[in-house]
Amino acid sequence: MSENTIILRGKVREFTKSYSGNLSFTVEDSSNILHYCFSTKKGSLVSSSDEVIIFGAHTTGNKVRINYIINKTRNTEQNLVETSQDWTYYLSLIASIGTTIGFIVAILFSVGLFPVDYGYMGMFGSFLSMIYSIVSIILLLPAMIILWVLTNSFAKKRRRGSEIEAEISKFRQGIPSPITLDSSSKPLESQMETEDYSKKPQFCAHCGTKVPVDAKFCPSCGSVQ
């Protein structure tokens, strides 16, 4: 289990919702300590006073990013793991490889490894070719770096997602009584919509920081609320 992984058991005390609909609420554990739990995904089968078990990642202070949540009160569970979509990784990888090939070709072309007959254009054609190669290198180099950085980021997110899924699987095996999703509990979301969130504390769905109810941006991370 990762160092920042946490298994939190407690009761939902204050269920809040950001303007974007992302999940954010506080959980009181057996030691009466409040933990600010959040996820960038929208919606969850939880409500105030529900007994929950949360498998997540400890960020800062008492903030927990939710990866998996079991609602013991309503006999429901939900996977909230954030993973990179395969198509984004492969698209970024293909673009990175294509840009790298273009960059290498531009370099080889600029050093004259591809002899070209410019015909009547003569030296002028050679000069234009050199300018074209230099411009191509200048444009392709930053694009290549950015694309490979993105590809590496997507790859790490995919690996981390797989690791979290494996940890969740082990975590679920430790729960004595199996919990199955109950479709009858879905109307709970409409019940939550009727709650007056304007009178409850607001928490950033991205970093878990407490923010004013009427705030449009998080004062800590700057995310839109």
Secondary structure as GFF3:
##gff-version 3
##sequence-region A 1 225
A	DSSP	beta_strand	5	17	.	.	.	ID=ss1
A	DSSP	beta_strand	22	29	.	.	.	ID=ss2
A	DSSP	beta_strand	34	42	.	.	.	ID=ss3
A	DSSP	beta_strand	51	58	.	.	.	ID=ss4
A	DSSP	beta_strand	63	71	.	.	.	ID=ss5
A	DSSP	beta_strand	76	79	.	.	.	ID=ss6
A	DSSP	alpha_helix	86	110	.	.	.	ID=ss7
A	DSSP	three_ten_helix	119	121	.	.	.	ID=ss8
A	DSSP	alpha_helix	122	173	.	.	.	ID=ss9
A	DSSP	three_ten_helix	183	185	.	.	.	ID=ss10
A	DSSP	alpha_helix	188	193	.	.	.	ID=ss11
A	DSSP	three_ten_helix	197	199	.	.	.	ID=ss12
A	DSSP	beta_strand	202	203	.	.	.	ID=ss13
A	DSSP	beta_strand	210	211	.	.	.	ID=ss14
###
